[in-house]
Amino acid sequence: MNVLILGSGGREHALGLKVSESSLCKKLIFAPGNAGTINIGRNIDLSVNDFEGIKALALEEGINMIIVGPEDPLVNGIYDYFQNDLLLNEITIIGPSKLGAQLEGSKDFAKEFMNRHNIPTAKHQTFTKENIEDGYMFLEQLNSPYVLKADGLAGGKGVLILDSLGEAKDELKKMLIDSKFGSASSKVVIEEFLKGIELSVFVITDGNSYKILPSAKDYKRIGEGDIGLNTGGMGAVSPPPFIDRFFIEKVEQEIIKPTINGLKEDNIHYQGFLFIGLIKVGSEPKVIEYNVRMGDPETEVVVPRIKSDLLNLLKGVKDGTFSEKDLNISEECAATIMLVSKGYPEKYEKGFIINGLEESCDSIFFQAGTKTKEGNTVTNGGRVIAVTSFGHDVESAIKRSYKNLELLDFKGKHFRKDIGFDL
């Protein structure tokens, strides 16, 4: 098979490495890729939202499957674009329809879906500038802290958790009236704050059957002790040691099955990955959000634990054999630590040479914000490299990743020193 992976992060490097190990993989292309993906395939400098360019590339290279890494092209309708073109509709797109992608593209859509199918989530209501006064009244009914979510995609910055009622009302006005997040905050979902511990569960589905991938917990804040600004993710572990098979069975019965069945009932075409962001409140799982692709850096600990042929599994998504495929998961635990540029997630410099990439023997260096320049691998983003290791438990995996990240060096290298501290 000839496979195209859209994206340029550690997620795409991890997916690509697993796909490249398949005997079915004849050709592997990344668009646009990074300095790490060059070692397992070919990079093409193409935007993930350039559907015309992706079409031309797919036809020229005889692409059989496109694995969509980030959410933007899915929300923008890449599945529908290919499905509605007679030259392209035989190509397998790993990702949902434009309507299915609204599970991530619109917080209001996702909440209404959960309401309709009795999927447990936080108490919530949606508001626009026309009924902002009702929004103020709803906030007054809640206890601190207050959770405000921009309805649309806001680059990971559209969720605010605020301690004071006055501040929450001010921010609601900024979002709805002053367009703080542009069109993404033309609607705002206000919801009750749930206290518990967060985790992520991942599923692959062909729209009828599903397979549950390893679960994970990631760490979003830039600072030790989970303080400071939100980031794209500073590290992750899999599986979270605070869950067991009984909890996962509860998630399956109360959340996964109703979600898959709900998509069918609503005639929403959905094939590919489904990321369910959960919070464990006592012993009960509740949905915080859906994502319609794999997470990052969770992919860097989830995918390496898959022992089965991932490409063969994904091939079954379209050819009707998915339910017959085996999914085998390693009993080992995995942990990844993200190395980031100084100043991230705010202003940072890039273009610094990275040393030590060839030195690891028992960790995997998944490259993210990197590129090749004059024969060197240099930094090219805020999140630069994810260092992933295995261990018989999460603690030993974390320890190995911390040991091996010392092999890597670039100007301004920064990382959290407490990944897994709360476990």
C-alpha positions as MATLAB code, in Angstrom:
seq = 'MNVLILGSGGREHALGLKVSESSLCKKLIFAPGNAGTINIGRNIDLSVNDFEGIKALALEEGINMIIVGPEDPLVNGIYDYFQNDLLLNEITIIGPSKLGAQLEGSKDFAKEFMNRHNIPTAKHQTFTKENIEDGYMFLEQLNSPYVLKADGLAGGKGVLILDSLGEAKDELKKMLIDSKFGSASSKVVIEEFLKGIELSVFVITDGNSYKILPSAKDYKRIGEGDIGLNTGGMGAVSPPPFIDRFFIEKVEQEIIKPTINGLKEDNIHYQGFLFIGLIKVGSEPKVIEYNVRMGDPETEVVVPRIKSDLLNLLKGVKDGTFSEKDLNISEECAATIMLVSKGYPEKYEKGFIINGLEESCDSIFFQAGTKTKEGNTVTNGGRVIAVTSFGHDVESAIKRSYKNLELLDFKGKHFRKDIGFDL';
ca = [
       0.000    0.000    0.000;
       1.024    3.577   -0.655;
       0.281    5.678    2.424;
       0.162    9.456    2.932;
       0.232   10.883    6.462;
      -0.879   14.493    6.881;
       0.838   16.515    9.607;
       4.256   17.423   10.949;
       4.338   16.575   14.661;
       5.404   13.822   16.998;
       1.996   12.208   16.498;
       2.630   11.824   12.772;
       6.183   10.547   13.361;
       4.841    7.900   15.773;
       2.040    6.828   13.420;
       4.469    6.740   10.517;
       7.016    4.622   12.362;
       4.355    2.023   13.178;
       2.988    2.062    9.614;
       6.510    1.697    8.179;
       6.938   -1.568   10.114;
       4.057   -3.188    8.208;
       4.814   -5.601    5.392;
       1.875   -3.995    3.550;
       3.621   -0.611    3.391;
       5.169   -0.074   -0.033;
       5.495    3.716   -0.041;
       5.204    6.206    2.839;
       4.866    9.952    2.311;
       4.406   12.763    4.840;
       2.913   16.168    4.112;
       4.632   18.217    5.321;
       6.497   15.957    7.819;
       9.580   16.886    9.836;
      13.279   16.023   10.108;
      12.460   12.700   11.785;
       9.920   11.485    9.234;
      12.549   11.806    6.498;
      14.214    8.704    7.985;
      11.152    6.490    7.427;
       9.507    8.023    4.365;
       9.498   11.009    2.042;
       8.431   14.539    2.947;
       6.402   16.759    0.618;
       6.096   20.450    1.499;
       2.322   20.694    1.371;
      -0.247   22.254    3.698;
      -2.638   19.825    5.382;
      -5.515   22.056    4.200;
      -4.407   22.252    0.552;
      -6.968   19.729   -0.690;
      -6.202   20.403   -4.371;
      -2.504   19.816   -3.756;
      -3.227   16.671   -1.741;
      -5.449   15.398   -4.586;
      -2.678   15.940   -7.144;
      -0.134   14.228   -4.890;
      -2.459   11.274   -4.221;
      -3.056   10.709   -7.928;
       0.591   11.148   -8.880;
       1.869    8.765   -6.188;
      -0.948    6.185   -6.401;
      -1.920    6.730   -2.761;
      -4.206    4.043   -1.287;
      -4.658    5.500    2.209;
      -4.469    8.929    3.832;
      -4.045    9.072    7.619;
      -5.101   12.517    8.814;
      -3.070   13.625   11.847;
      -4.455   17.050   12.898;
      -8.081   18.101   13.263;
      -8.188   21.076   10.869;
      -8.459   19.167    7.568;
     -11.120   16.900    9.090;
     -13.216   19.828   10.310;
     -12.701   21.418    6.881;
     -14.107   18.313    5.177;
     -11.233   16.370    3.620;
     -13.184   13.106    3.876;
     -16.138   14.593    1.960;
     -13.785   16.163   -0.614;
     -12.283   12.773   -1.456;
     -15.556   10.857   -1.191;
     -17.316   13.193   -3.647;
     -14.592   12.958   -6.311;
     -14.786    9.942   -8.636;
     -11.012   10.002   -9.071;
     -10.426    9.852   -5.296;
     -13.249    7.960   -3.606;
     -11.468    4.611   -3.600;
      -8.744    6.059   -1.366;
      -9.190    5.198    2.311;
      -9.359    8.307    4.486;
      -8.610    7.614    8.143;
     -10.840   10.272    9.631;
     -14.554   11.113    9.840;
     -16.854   13.093    7.576;
     -17.124   16.851    7.999;
     -20.284   16.346   10.055;
     -18.575   13.721   12.246;
     -15.637   16.084   12.764;
     -18.050   18.539   14.402;
     -17.660   16.419   17.540;
     -14.393   18.317   17.904;
     -15.122   21.345   15.732;
     -18.084   22.489   17.835;
     -18.357   22.116   21.618;
     -22.093   22.828   21.353;
     -22.567   20.091   18.723;
     -20.699   17.617   20.948;
     -22.755   18.511   24.030;
     -26.020   18.179   22.115;
     -24.830   14.785   20.824;
     -24.067   13.665   24.392;
     -27.447   14.910   25.608;
     -29.251   13.079   22.825;
     -27.549    9.772   23.548;
     -27.401    9.959   27.355;
     -23.622   10.115   27.541;
     -22.421   11.389   30.957;
     -20.880   14.868   30.928;
     -20.867   18.062   32.996;
     -23.988   20.198   33.463;
     -23.846   22.866   30.759;
     -25.592   25.458   28.604;
     -24.645   27.290   25.402;
     -24.924   31.061   24.926;
     -24.548   33.673   22.179;
     -24.296   37.465   22.322;
     -28.086   37.595   21.919;
     -28.686   35.847   25.258;
     -25.568   36.864   27.178;
     -27.711   38.012   30.132;
     -28.951   34.407   30.471;
     -25.300   33.396   30.494;
     -24.633   35.680   33.453;
     -27.605   34.155   35.287;
     -26.387   30.619   34.572;
     -22.945   31.476   35.966;
     -24.624   32.698   39.155;
     -26.186   29.246   39.595;
     -22.789   27.507   39.478;
     -20.072   27.184   42.089;
     -16.506   28.370   41.572;
     -14.426   27.679   39.536;
     -16.267   28.526   36.311;
     -15.569   26.821   32.971;
     -16.034   28.750   29.699;
     -15.401   27.045   26.360;
     -15.324   28.693   22.938;
     -17.578   26.635   20.682;
     -15.151   26.388   17.758;
     -11.485   25.556   17.288;
      -9.279   28.135   19.001;
      -5.817   26.589   18.752;
      -6.099   24.953   22.159;
      -6.651   28.328   23.872;
     -10.440   28.477   23.931;
     -11.061   26.916   27.350;
     -10.972   29.204   30.406;
     -11.210   28.087   34.048;
     -11.857   31.082   36.296;
     -12.074   31.392   40.076;
     -14.240   34.494   40.508;
     -17.771   35.109   39.264;
     -16.893   38.660   38.224;
     -13.960   37.478   36.147;
     -16.105   34.766   34.540;
     -18.722   37.369   33.517;
     -16.017   39.673   32.135;
     -14.485   36.860   30.077;
     -17.896   35.780   28.787;
     -18.402   39.327   27.497;
     -14.926   39.356   25.896;
     -15.640   36.054   24.157;
     -19.168   36.815   22.916;
     -19.189   40.593   22.428;
     -15.515   41.396   21.806;
     -14.792   38.204   19.780;
     -11.806   37.274   21.931;
     -11.326   34.049   19.945;
     -12.785   35.320   16.686;
     -15.647   33.321   15.206;
     -14.708   30.387   17.481;
     -16.332   32.208   20.407;
     -19.499   33.355   18.644;
     -21.020   30.667   20.872;
     -19.733   29.825   24.349;
     -20.451   26.685   26.349;
     -20.541   27.285   30.109;
     -20.302   24.159   32.214;
     -19.925   23.093   35.814;
     -16.409   22.352   37.016;
     -15.845   18.654   37.656;
     -13.250   17.656   40.230;
     -11.367   14.460   39.503;
      -8.452   13.098   37.493;
      -8.313   13.308   33.723;
      -7.389   10.617   31.224;
      -7.887    9.843   27.552;
      -9.363    6.747   25.937;
      -8.795    6.057   22.237;
     -10.884    4.035   19.819;
     -10.582    2.973   16.176;
     -13.898    2.429   14.399;
     -15.160    1.616   10.917;
     -18.495    3.149   11.841;
     -20.021   -0.145   12.965;
     -17.550   -2.012   15.155;
     -14.740   -0.571   17.237;
     -11.498   -1.510   18.970;
     -10.260    0.130   22.164;
      -6.649    1.303   22.065;
      -4.472    1.844   25.156;
      -5.570    4.674   27.443;
      -3.255    7.513   28.449;
      -2.851   10.541   30.691;
      -1.144   13.660   29.428;
       0.171   16.806   31.125;
      -0.846   20.114   29.553;
       0.564   22.838   31.810;
       4.037   24.249   31.173;
       5.112   24.306   34.835;
       5.888   21.682   37.454;
       2.945   20.833   39.656;
       0.573   21.498   36.763;
       0.802   25.289   36.943;
       1.244   27.960   34.321;
      -0.028   28.232   30.774;
      -1.615   25.414   28.823;
       0.501   23.800   26.114;
      -0.078   21.179   23.454;
       1.226   18.644   25.977;
       4.438   18.273   28.003;
       4.368   14.500   28.497;
       2.138   11.450   28.781;
       1.964    7.987   30.306;
       0.133    4.816   29.257;
      -1.725    3.190   30.854;
      -2.673    5.523   33.726;
      -2.044    3.422   36.866;
      -5.175    4.750   38.594;
      -7.536    2.860   36.262;
      -8.293   -0.848   35.941;
     -10.211   -3.083   33.550;
     -13.429   -2.565   35.512;
     -13.240    1.184   34.920;
     -12.524    0.674   31.204;
     -15.500   -1.700   31.008;
     -17.655    1.043   32.533;
     -16.307    3.528   29.981;
     -17.112    1.072   27.203;
     -20.685    0.476   28.360;
     -21.585    4.044   29.322;
     -19.588    6.066   26.783;
     -17.987    4.174   23.892;
     -20.968    2.033   22.876;
     -23.492    4.904   23.149;
     -21.130    7.091   21.110;
     -20.677    4.598   18.256;
     -24.382    3.728   18.279;
     -25.290    7.418   18.436;
     -23.217    8.178   15.345;
     -25.067    5.425   13.475;
     -28.473    6.593   14.703;
     -27.696   10.157   13.610;
     -26.460    8.947   10.189;
     -23.055   10.494   10.812;
     -20.341    8.744    8.798;
     -17.393    8.133   11.092;
     -14.301    6.063   10.377;
     -10.896    6.364   11.973;
      -9.702    7.431   15.403;
     -11.921    8.731   18.197;
     -10.266   10.388   21.195;
     -12.479   10.591   24.281;
     -11.230   13.021   26.915;
     -12.554   11.825   30.271;
     -12.545   12.840   33.893;
     -12.828   10.210   36.602;
     -15.088   11.657   39.297;
     -14.914    9.174   42.173;
     -15.438    5.927   40.288;
     -17.576    7.491   37.538;
     -16.327    8.478   34.057;
     -17.644   11.641   32.426;
     -16.802   13.057   29.005;
     -14.936   16.363   28.930;
     -14.560   16.456   25.155;
     -14.260   14.457   21.961;
     -11.371   14.785   19.527;
     -11.670   13.250   16.068;
      -8.004   12.248   15.703;
      -5.249   10.923   17.911;
      -3.820   13.191   20.602;
      -0.313   14.526   20.868;
       1.754   13.564   22.899;
      -0.600   10.663   23.787;
       0.049    9.040   20.389;
       3.719    8.752   21.334;
       2.815    6.394   24.225;
      -0.300    4.718   22.801;
       0.869    3.683   19.323;
       4.211    2.156   20.439;
       2.235   -0.211   22.716;
       0.291   -1.639   19.748;
       1.842   -4.999   18.826;
      -0.485   -5.682   15.885;
       0.072   -4.500   12.316;
      -1.496   -1.027   12.485;
      -1.661   -0.578    8.709;
      -3.468   -3.901    8.310;
      -5.910   -2.817   11.018;
      -6.559    0.527    9.299;
      -6.934   -1.177    5.918;
      -9.924   -3.027    7.375;
     -11.681    0.273    8.106;
     -12.803    0.534    4.465;
     -12.649   -2.995    3.040;
     -15.164   -4.504    5.475;
     -12.701   -6.696    7.396;
     -12.093   -4.417   10.375;
     -14.142   -6.424   12.877;
     -12.139   -9.564   12.024;
      -8.741   -7.986   12.730;
      -6.832   -8.681   15.929;
      -5.592   -5.903   18.177;
      -2.791   -6.949   20.517;
      -1.427   -4.533   23.107;
       1.908   -4.765   24.924;
       1.732   -5.343   28.674;
       4.619   -2.904   29.100;
       3.985    0.671   30.168;
       5.166    3.687   28.196;
       6.075    7.259   29.143;
       7.037   10.235   27.010;
       8.669   13.518   28.041;
       8.415   16.475   25.678;
      11.417   18.700   25.073;
      10.307   22.216   24.166;
      11.858   25.505   23.121;
      12.595   28.130   25.764;
       9.658   30.524   25.999;
       7.042   28.052   24.752;
       3.996   28.253   24.736;
       4.569   31.972   24.208;
       7.297   33.560   22.097;
      10.317   31.354   21.371;
      13.265   31.220   18.995;
      14.000   28.388   16.573;
      16.739   27.231   14.224;
      19.051   25.760   16.895;
      21.055   22.628   16.076;
      19.928   19.477   17.938;
      22.682   17.134   19.058;
      22.434   13.528   20.281;
      19.617   12.184   18.117;
      21.618    9.093   17.168;
      22.689    8.193   20.720;
      19.648    6.500   22.292;
      19.507    2.723   22.467;
      16.457    2.118   24.680;
      14.218    5.132   24.053;
      12.488    6.406   20.919;
      12.999   10.008   19.877;
       9.829   11.146   18.123;
      10.554   14.417   16.374;
       7.945   17.189   16.291;
       9.133   20.774   15.763;
      12.233   19.941   13.721;
      13.549   20.439   10.204;
      16.719   19.752    8.273;
      18.955   22.723    7.493;
      22.386   22.504    5.850;
      22.744   18.863    6.868;
      21.762   19.456   10.491;
      18.529   18.806   12.388;
      17.387   22.083   13.909;
      14.500   23.225   16.101;
      11.463   24.419   14.155;
       8.661   24.714   16.707;
       7.635   25.028   20.327;
       7.431   21.314   21.037;
      10.592   19.799   19.598;
      11.060   16.120   20.540;
       9.118   13.518   22.535;
      11.340   11.004   24.338;
       9.402    7.747   24.745;
      10.468    4.726   26.787;
       9.020    1.409   27.946;
       9.109   -0.098   31.411;
       7.501   -2.845   33.486;
       5.596   -0.042   35.221;
       5.001    3.649   34.573;
       7.642    4.714   37.083;
      10.447    2.780   35.369;
       9.354    4.032   31.937;
       9.428    7.632   33.176;
      12.859    7.114   34.735;
      14.263    5.776   31.454;
      12.896    8.701   29.456;
      14.428   11.207   31.874;
      17.760    9.403   31.647;
      17.813    9.405   27.850;
      16.585   12.944   27.302;
      19.934   14.021   28.767;
      21.512   12.655   25.557;
      19.746   15.378   23.584;
      20.886   18.967   23.566;
      19.834   22.191   21.869;
      19.936   25.840   22.896;
      17.007   26.670   25.167;
      16.016   23.034   25.812;
      13.254   22.901   28.407;
      11.167   20.104   29.890;
       8.997   19.400   32.902;
      10.840   17.473   35.576;
       7.714   16.045   37.255;
       5.820   14.060   34.609;
       3.973   11.344   36.510;
       4.360   13.215   39.812;
       0.688   12.758   40.675;
       0.599    9.009   40.084;
];
